[in-house]
Amino acid sequence: MPRIGVLLINLGTPDAPDAPSVRRYLAEFLSDPRVVEIPQWLWQPILRGPILLARPRKSAHAYAQIWTKDGSPLAVNTRDTATALAGRFGPGVTVDWAMRYGNPSIATRLDALREAGCDRILLAPLYPQYCAATTATAIDCAAEALSKVRAQPAIRTLPPYFDDRAYIEALRASTQRQLAALDFEPDLLLASFHGMPERTRTLGDPYHAQSLETARLLAQALDREVRITFQSRFGPAKWLGPATDETLKTLPSDGVRTVAVLTPGFSADCLETLEEIGMRGREDFLASGGRKFAHLACLNASAEAINLYENLIGRELAGW
């Protein structure tokens, strides 16, 4: 009998926390023209020269600090999400997972779903807010893989869910659960989203506006202030602001002595949340005079996350 496939897609991760693995991963990631919108003839010598010569060792050290016995947190959380969703949509639906960069690749998992008899596949990029450098490139990659297939499956894609009531409710419940477990009441709740070059906004990318709307709706649901910042700047171009690292350094002088940071643009914890926020962000805040700092976990494969994805995916599978 024909089957339906659901492919959860996340950004990617190196295979191991060592320089050669990180170099391979960064070479693929930073060669994507959706990610770095500079002509390749100009960008590739820079990438293959100073960036891939120096950055992998530094990044490998950062990855080593968050690596688990089961592997990369992003891969583990995405895998666990797929496992938890198995069987939630009936016996005719197979749930799998893939990474846009690194392993398991989108192409190999699409092949596996087709070989399992799936003639209809829902692509589910786990990015609440749409961005060309995340959502679009995942769909591009799937389309490229299917362009080599003679008998293609029917394809649907999960739309952005930045303002979906089920997503806001999942964020609210997860945030309140984690705040209740703290031994302090934070003066401020900070929502840090992944940064993008300011140029992407002027070119029409809706990511910035969608991030603002997520933070507004979450503040409304929590009935408290949620301040928004953007992290992970790279290169000399102007990026979306205010910057998370700069904000954490200045908060204590503004009277904010305790802070909790959540990262609602990330569906699962990864280097950018665990190391950049949970370690370096904490260090910046405390070194600047802050007293207490908490990094709140992403939805990951929590009960709130599984309820959310069951709702979103079930809706998209209707009629199939």
C-alpha positions as CSV (number, residue, x, y, z in Angstrom):
1,M,0.0,0.0,0.0
2,P,1.3,3.5,-0.7
3,R,2.6,5.3,2.4
4,I,2.9,8.9,3.5
5,G,6.3,10.2,4.6
6,V,7.1,13.1,6.9
7,L,10.6,14.4,6.8
8,L,11.6,16.7,9.7
9,I,14.5,18.9,8.6
10,N,16.9,20.9,10.8
11,L,20.0,22.9,10.0
12,G,22.9,20.6,10.4
13,T,25.9,19.6,12.5
14,P,29.4,18.2,12.0
15,D,29.8,14.4,12.4
16,A,32.2,14.8,15.3
17,P,33.6,17.7,17.5
18,D,37.0,17.7,15.7
19,A,38.6,20.2,13.2
20,P,38.3,17.9,10.1
21,S,34.6,17.2,10.7
22,V,33.9,20.9,11.4
23,R,35.8,21.9,8.3
24,R,33.7,19.6,6.1
25,Y,30.5,20.9,7.7
26,L,31.5,24.6,7.4
27,A,32.6,24.2,3.8
28,E,29.1,22.9,2.9
29,F,27.2,25.3,5.0
30,L,29.1,28.5,4.0
31,S,29.1,27.5,0.3
32,D,25.3,27.8,0.2
33,P,24.5,30.9,-1.8
34,R,21.3,31.2,0.3
35,V,23.5,31.6,3.4
36,V,26.2,33.8,2.1
37,E,24.8,36.1,-0.6
38,I,28.1,37.1,-2.1
39,P,29.2,36.1,-5.6
40,Q,30.9,32.7,-5.4
41,W,33.9,33.9,-7.4
42,L,34.6,36.5,-4.7
43,W,33.5,34.4,-1.7
44,Q,35.1,31.0,-2.3
45,P,38.8,32.2,-2.1
46,I,37.9,33.9,1.2
47,L,36.1,30.8,2.5
48,R,38.8,28.3,1.4
49,G,41.5,30.6,2.7
50,P,41.4,32.3,6.0
51,I,38.0,31.0,7.2
52,L,38.4,27.3,6.7
53,L,42.1,27.5,7.8
54,A,41.3,29.1,11.1
55,R,37.7,28.7,12.1
56,P,37.3,24.9,12.3
57,R,39.7,24.4,15.2
58,K,38.0,27.1,17.3
59,S,34.5,25.8,16.4
60,A,35.6,22.2,17.2
61,H,36.6,23.3,20.7
62,A,33.1,24.9,21.1
63,Y,31.4,21.8,19.8
64,A,33.4,19.6,22.2
65,Q,32.0,21.5,25.1
66,I,28.3,20.6,24.3
67,W,28.8,17.2,22.6
68,T,26.9,14.4,24.4
69,K,27.6,10.6,24.6
70,D,24.9,10.2,21.9
71,G,26.4,12.8,19.6
72,S,25.5,16.4,18.6
73,P,22.6,17.8,20.7
74,L,20.9,19.1,17.5
75,A,20.9,15.7,15.9
76,V,19.9,13.9,19.0
77,N,17.0,16.2,19.7
78,T,15.8,16.1,16.1
79,R,16.1,12.3,16.1
80,D,14.2,12.0,19.4
81,T,11.5,14.2,18.0
82,A,11.0,12.0,15.0
83,T,11.0,8.9,17.2
84,A,8.4,10.4,19.5
85,L,6.2,11.3,16.6
86,A,6.3,7.8,15.1
87,G,2.8,6.3,15.1
88,R,1.1,9.5,16.0
89,F,-0.5,9.8,12.5
90,G,-1.6,6.3,11.9
91,P,0.1,3.1,10.5
92,G,0.4,4.5,7.0
93,V,2.7,7.4,7.9
94,T,6.5,7.2,8.3
95,V,8.3,10.0,10.2
96,D,12.0,10.5,9.4
97,W,14.5,13.3,9.9
98,A,17.4,14.9,8.1
99,M,19.9,17.7,8.2
100,R,20.3,20.4,5.5
101,Y,24.1,20.3,6.0
102,G,25.9,17.2,7.2
103,N,24.3,13.8,8.0
104,P,21.8,12.3,7.6
105,S,21.3,14.3,4.4
106,I,18.0,15.3,2.9
107,A,18.7,13.4,-0.3
108,T,19.5,10.1,1.5
109,R,16.4,10.3,3.7
110,L,14.1,11.2,0.8
111,D,15.5,8.1,-1.0
112,A,14.8,6.0,2.1
113,L,11.2,7.3,2.3
114,R,10.6,6.5,-1.4
115,E,12.1,3.1,-1.0
116,A,9.7,2.5,1.9
117,G,6.9,3.1,-0.5
118,C,6.0,6.7,0.3
119,D,4.4,8.3,-2.7
120,R,3.4,11.5,-0.7
121,I,6.0,13.3,1.4
122,L,5.5,16.3,3.8
123,L,8.7,18.3,4.1
124,A,8.8,19.8,7.6
125,P,11.6,22.4,8.1
126,L,11.6,23.0,11.9
127,Y,12.0,26.7,11.6
128,P,9.1,28.6,13.1
129,Q,10.1,31.9,11.4
130,Y,10.7,31.8,7.6
131,C,14.1,32.8,6.3
132,A,15.6,32.2,2.9
133,A,18.8,31.0,4.6
134,T,16.9,28.3,6.5
135,T,13.5,27.4,5.3
136,A,14.1,28.1,1.6
137,T,17.4,26.4,1.3
138,A,15.9,23.2,2.9
139,I,13.2,23.2,0.3
140,D,15.8,24.0,-2.5
141,C,17.8,21.0,-1.4
142,A,14.9,18.6,-1.4
143,A,13.9,19.9,-4.9
144,E,17.4,19.3,-6.2
145,A,17.4,15.8,-4.9
146,L,14.0,15.0,-6.4
147,S,15.1,16.6,-9.7
148,K,17.2,13.4,-10.3
149,V,14.2,11.1,-9.6
150,R,12.1,9.9,-12.5
151,A,9.0,8.8,-10.5
152,Q,8.6,11.7,-8.0
153,P,6.4,11.6,-4.9
154,A,3.8,14.3,-4.3
155,I,5.3,17.0,-2.1
156,R,3.8,19.3,0.6
157,T,5.8,21.7,2.8
158,L,5.1,22.8,6.4
159,P,4.6,26.6,6.4
160,P,6.2,28.9,8.9
161,Y,4.4,28.7,12.3
162,F,5.8,31.8,14.0
163,D,2.3,33.1,15.0
164,D,0.4,29.8,15.2
165,R,-1.5,29.4,18.4
166,A,-0.2,25.9,19.0
167,Y,3.4,27.2,18.8
168,I,2.8,30.1,21.1
169,E,1.1,27.8,23.6
170,A,4.1,25.4,23.4
171,L,6.5,28.3,24.1
172,R,4.3,29.6,26.9
173,A,4.0,26.2,28.6
174,S,7.7,25.4,28.2
175,T,8.8,28.8,29.4
176,Q,6.6,28.8,32.5
177,R,7.6,25.3,33.4
178,Q,11.3,26.2,33.3
179,L,10.9,29.6,35.1
180,A,9.0,27.8,37.9
181,A,12.0,25.5,38.4
182,L,14.5,28.4,38.9
183,D,15.7,29.4,42.3
184,F,15.2,33.1,41.4
185,E,12.7,35.4,39.7
186,P,14.4,37.0,36.6
187,D,14.2,40.7,36.3
188,L,14.0,40.3,32.6
189,L,13.1,37.6,30.0
190,L,15.2,37.9,26.9
191,A,14.3,36.2,23.6
192,S,17.4,35.7,21.5
193,F,16.8,34.9,17.8
194,H,19.5,33.9,15.3
195,G,20.8,37.0,13.5
196,M,20.7,37.8,9.8
197,P,22.4,40.5,7.8
198,E,20.3,43.7,7.8
199,R,20.4,43.4,4.0
200,T,18.1,40.4,4.0
201,R,15.3,42.5,5.5
202,T,15.6,45.2,2.9
203,L,15.5,42.5,0.2
204,G,12.1,41.3,1.5
205,D,12.9,38.5,3.8
206,P,10.1,38.3,6.5
207,Y,12.3,36.8,9.2
208,H,12.8,39.9,11.2
209,A,9.1,40.8,11.3
210,Q,8.1,37.2,12.1
211,S,10.6,37.1,15.0
212,L,9.2,40.3,16.4
213,E,5.7,38.9,16.2
214,T,6.6,35.7,17.9
215,A,8.1,37.7,20.8
216,R,5.1,40.0,21.0
217,L,2.6,37.0,21.1
218,L,4.8,35.2,23.7
219,A,4.9,38.3,25.9
220,Q,1.1,38.5,25.6
221,A,0.7,34.9,26.5
222,L,3.0,35.2,29.5
223,D,1.6,38.6,30.5
224,R,5.1,39.9,31.0
225,E,7.8,41.8,29.1
226,V,9.9,39.8,26.6
227,R,12.8,41.8,25.1
228,I,14.1,40.6,21.8
229,T,17.7,40.5,20.6
230,F,19.6,38.8,17.8
231,Q,22.7,36.6,18.1
232,S,25.5,34.9,16.0
233,R,26.8,37.8,14.0
234,F,29.4,36.8,11.3
235,G,31.5,39.0,9.2
236,P,31.7,42.8,8.9
237,A,28.2,43.5,7.4
238,K,25.5,45.2,9.5
239,W,23.3,42.6,11.2
240,L,19.9,42.7,12.8
241,G,20.0,44.2,16.2
242,P,20.1,44.7,19.1
243,A,22.9,42.2,19.5
244,T,22.4,39.6,22.2
245,D,26.0,39.6,23.4
246,E,26.2,43.4,23.7
247,T,22.8,43.5,25.4
248,L,23.9,41.0,28.1
249,K,27.0,43.0,28.8
250,T,25.0,46.3,29.3
251,L,22.0,44.9,31.2
252,P,23.6,45.0,34.7
253,S,24.5,48.7,34.4
254,D,20.8,49.3,33.5
255,G,19.7,47.6,36.8
256,V,18.9,44.2,35.4
257,R,20.7,41.8,37.8
258,T,19.0,38.5,37.0
259,V,18.0,37.4,33.5
260,A,16.5,34.3,31.8
261,V,17.3,33.9,28.1
262,L,15.2,31.7,25.7
263,T,15.8,31.1,22.1
264,P,12.4,30.6,20.4
265,G,13.8,30.7,16.8
266,F,15.6,27.4,17.4
267,S,13.4,24.3,17.6
268,A,16.2,22.3,19.3
269,D,19.3,23.1,21.3
270,C,22.5,23.3,19.4
271,L,25.9,25.1,19.4
272,E,24.3,28.6,19.1
273,T,22.0,28.0,22.2
274,L,24.1,25.8,24.5
275,E,27.6,27.3,23.9
276,E,26.9,30.8,22.6
277,I,24.1,31.6,25.0
278,G,24.4,29.1,27.8
279,M,28.1,29.5,28.3
280,R,29.5,32.6,26.7
281,G,26.3,34.6,27.3
282,R,26.3,33.6,30.9
283,E,30.0,34.6,31.3
284,D,29.4,38.0,29.6
285,F,26.4,38.8,31.9
286,L,28.0,37.7,35.2
287,A,31.3,39.4,34.3
288,S,29.5,42.6,33.7
289,G,27.9,42.6,37.2
290,G,24.9,40.4,36.8
291,R,24.0,38.1,39.7
292,K,22.0,35.2,38.2
293,F,21.6,33.9,34.7
294,A,19.4,31.1,33.3
295,H,19.4,29.7,29.8
296,L,16.0,28.1,29.1
297,A,16.0,25.0,26.9
298,C,14.5,24.9,23.4
299,L,11.4,22.9,22.9
300,N,13.6,20.0,21.8
301,A,11.6,16.7,22.1
302,S,9.6,17.8,25.1
303,A,6.0,17.0,25.6
304,E,5.2,20.6,24.5
305,A,7.1,20.1,21.3
306,I,5.5,16.7,20.4
307,N,2.0,18.1,21.0
308,L,2.9,21.1,18.8
309,Y,4.3,19.0,15.9
310,E,1.4,16.5,16.1
311,N,-0.9,19.5,15.7
312,L,1.0,21.2,12.9
313,I,1.8,18.0,10.9
314,G,-1.6,16.5,11.4
315,R,-3.1,19.7,9.9
316,E,-0.9,19.5,6.8
317,L,-1.6,15.8,6.3
318,A,-5.3,16.4,6.1
319,G,-6.8,15.1,2.9
320,W,-3.9,12.7,2.2
